[in-house]
Amino acid sequence: MKKRLLSCVLAGAMIVAMLAGCGGNSAEENAVQQQSEEAQEAGEIGFVPGEFPISKEPVTIKIMIPITASHAKSLGDLDMIKEYEEKTNVHIEWEEVSSEAYTEKYKLTLASGDLPDAFGPSFTYDPSVIYKYAKEGLIVPLDDYIENATINIKKWMNDYDEFRALSTYPDGHIYALPAIDENQNIRVDKILYINQSYLDKLGMDMPATLDEFGEYLRQATSRDLNGDGKNEYGLSFEALQNAPSIYTYLFGLFGVSWDTRSYMHSEEGTTQLQFAPAMEETRKALEYFHEWYEEGLLDPENFTQSSTQLKAKAKTEGVAASVVFWYLDLNDGDESMNEYRVMNLPEGPDGNQVWRRNGLIPGYVGNQFFITSANEHPAETLAFIDW
């Protein structure tokens, strides 16, 4: 697995410095020490890690978790969860909270002291919040439970020093688990799509270069191809709120890759980093796409429209091309309708074919799951999550 860790290490050092500045008092240190000793006593956990059931007697654990509107069923109603609970003898009571309200909800719940047994996953928790309540004894250190009750988590922490380092807080304890995924197909979160029906009506082949792609957009935006009485939109996509603009994906065709967090460019096989916005390749890309914008080949709402607006526009009005995760993002979820196809990556003016990846460390997202002091079965909880 290739990793570019320098920016993460620098960011981690700043976070550690800020957190360490919060200080600690003897009462807080005693609370953490007591929990650590309890975890060490969990060496006699009553089950063999990796073997089922986890518990001889049925165990119930309450977990708060964010859900989105796309969840058609409660997690407890999913066959996969039901089968896993039967296999492990561990039952989960899910407290499902709307993802839109989750940030405020989890913080209020921690402040109230009326705690579930665990929080997460599928959400990146604020490390300063975790550390604050860990020092107060409300969040449990996981180090010894990882060692004694898990197989997979333990392996990852032992085999990849950087995962353990990035998961360790200033006092030397691990309080929250990361999400780890080696799937390479998710390392690229958006790709280039073209409207195949427009391409067919224009009698054009799949563009092989950026200039040919521009000519296709020029033809598509100068006529009404879907019969709605209006000329078509050209290249259209959503405005990202917490990442560099989708335009930066296309900058790769000029030879510059923008990391999604640090805006750094790195050459594969080297340790050299460059600040992407200041590179000559970025200037060339801006000049090139400025000409497209002046011609009307780029949707002027690319800096303002939401994903919902893009879906509606692509389904009902049609766009010539877009950069999205998959075609349903353009058909508004309608699987019966698909005029959008993955586009072969065109060559840039100098033959470049670079596409942006979606993070500094493939497979690692920190602070995804933690256990509270209300949990009477922390070892069983971690063993459940381990699989």
Secondary structure, DSSP 8 states (H G I E B T S, - for coil): -----HHHHHHHHHHHHHHHTT---HHHHHHHHHHHHHHHGGGS-SS-TT-S-S-SS-EEEEEEEEE-TT--S-GGG-HHHHHHHHHHTEEEEEEEEEHHHHHHHHHHHHHHS---SEE-SSS---HHHHHHHHHTTSB---HHHHHHH-SHHHHHHHH-HHHHHHHB-TTS-B-SEEEE---GGGS---EEEEEHHHHHHHT-----BHHHHHHHHHHHTTS-SSSSSS--EEE-----SSS--THHHHHGGGT----TTT-EEE-TT---EEEGGGSHHHHHHHHHHHHHHHHT-B-GGGGT--HHHHHHHHHHT-EEEEEESSGGGTTTT-TT---EEE----B-TTS------S-SSTTEEEEEEEEBTT-S-HHHHHHHHH-
